[in-house]
Amino acid sequence: MASPPVREAARVIRDEYLDLPGLSLTLEQMQRLFRLDALTCESVTAALVDLRFLARNSQGRYLRLDHPMLRMARTPTVRPLRDRRRMAKPGAARSSTSPSPECR
């Protein structure tokens, strides 16, 4: 079966990712699912990445750029110290004048 034109393939893939926001596919999976040859599939995914619709993660899977797993990867996992102090419980802060238990 011949591959559909690149523009049509891009539309089909984009529509599928819009219908299934959590979709995460490798190039090989896209080739099978959308019945594309390797060259067409690579061209389409490259175009969708250039348009900032898709992004490729470290495992080689393509996800929508607004996918939560991609946002989490860009978000620092440890907050700066000043942010952690603000989040401390009100009674948990020690007075700077009283010695800590380790100094007694």
N, C-alpha and C positions, 0 to 999 in steps of 0.2 A: 504494500500500500504506500503510495507516495505521501510525503510530508505536506501538510498544508502550508500555504505561504507564511512567511515569518510574521507578518502583521496579524493575520488571523490567529496564529499560534499564540502570539503575545496577548491578544484579546481573551482567548480561551483560558490561558494560564492566569491572567490577571483576574478574570471573573471567578475562577475557582478559589483563588486566595481571598477574594472579597467575600465569597459565600462561606468559606471555612477559615476564619481568622487565625486559628491555631495551626494551620497547615504547615508542615515542615518536611520538605522533600529534598532528596539528593538529585543530582542530574540524572542518574540511572533510573530512579523512580519516576521522574518527570517524563523521561523518554518512553517508558512503558505505559504510564497512565495516559499521556496525551498522544501516543503513537508518533513520536518524533524521532528523526535520525539524530545522531550525536551532534553534528555541526549545526543543525537548526536549533536544537535545544540549547546549546552553548550560546548561540547568537541571541536567542530570545532572552535567556536569563541575564546575559551581559547587558542587554538593552534595559531590562527591568531594574537591574542594579543601578545602571547609569541614571535612570529616571527616579532613583531613590524610592522605588516601590518595594523592591526586595533587597535583602541583605544575606550574605553567606556567613554562617557561623563557623566556629573553629572545627566542627565535625563535618563540614562540607554540606550542610543542609541549608536550603534557602527558605527564609521566613519573611513575612511582611516586616518592613522596617519598623513599624509601630508595635511589633510583637513584644509582650511583656518580658520574655526571656532576653531579648536584645537590650531592652531598657535596663534590666537588672545587671547585665554585663557591663554597662557603661556607668552604673551608679557605684560609688565607693562603698565597700562593705563595712568599713570602720569609720565612724564619725570622728571628726577632730575633737580633741580634748575639751575645748570650750563648749561644744555642743553637748557633750556628755554631762558636763557640770550643770547645765541648764535643765537637763532631763532628770537629775538626781531628785530623790524624794525630799520634801521640805525638811524633815527632821534628821536626815541622814548626814547633812553637812556638819563638820566639826568646827568648833571655834578655833581661831588661830592662836588664842591665848592659852587654851588648856592643852597640856601635854598629851601626846598620843599614848595609848596603852604600851607601846613598845619602848617608850622613853622613860617610863616610871621605874 
